[in-house]
């Protein structure tokens, strides 16, 4: 990376950090979704205990949706910017 131009190196660094955070959030969401059940067959005693836990998991999954979308968009924009800077540097070195 010593011969990379500074703007491209910084863009790649920010893209890598953003993508790493996105991957961590996706793994966390997948871990949470494995604990979620689509259907629960509970009697009245179990409903208060298990139903509450499932509601907490669903709330966490819904809260993760927005940051994951934004990080995916930012990651895509940074990747496109990296490609643009790389092409610009390549064309300007002719």
N, C-alpha and C positions, 0 to 999 in steps of 0.2 A: 504494500500500500504506500510505499515511499514515493512512487512515481505518479500517484493519483493527484489531480488538482485538488486544492483545498475545498472548494465548494462541493465537489463530488464526494470527497471523503466525509465531509460533515453530513451531507444528505444520506449517504449510505449508513453512517453511524446512527442518525435519527431514525431512519427506516428500520434498521435492525432492532433498535430499542423498542420502537412502537410495535413491531411485529412480535417481538418476544413477549411484551405485555399482553398483546392480543392472544397469543397462543396459551399463555398462562390462564387467562380468563376463559378461554374455550375449554381448557382441560378442567377447570373448576366447575364450569357449567355442566359439563358431561358427568363429572363426579356427583353433582347435585341431582342431575336428572336420573341417575341410576337408583337413587333413593326414593324417587317419586313413583307412586303407584297410580295407574290410570283409574282403577276401580278399587274401592275398599268396601268389603262386606263386614260391617261392624255391628255389634249390638250396642245398646245404649251406654254401657259402661266403657266400652272401648272407643266409642265415638269421640268422647271428650279428649282422650289421650292421643290416639292415632290421628284423628281428624285435625287437631291443632298442629301436630308435627307436619302433616302434609301441607297445611295451609302456609306454614312458615317456609317450607321448601319452595312452594309455588311463588310466594312473594319474592324470595331471593332470586329465583329464575327470571321473573319478570323485571326485577331491578337490573339484572345483568344484561338485558337485551339492548338497552340504549348505549351503554359504554362499548359494547362489542360492535355495534353498528358503526359508531363514530370512529373507533380505532381501525376498523376495516377500511373505512373511507379514507382516513388519514394515511394508512399504510399504502393504499392504492395510489393516492396522490403523490406521496413521497417516492414510490417506485417509478411512477411516470416522470416525475421531476428528475430522478436519477438517470433515467433513460434519455431524457431530453438534454441534460447537461453532458452526458457521455457522448451523444451524437454531436452536440455543439463543439465540444473539445476536439472530437475526431475531425470534424469538418474544418475547424479553424487551424488545425495543424497541417493541412495540405500545403 
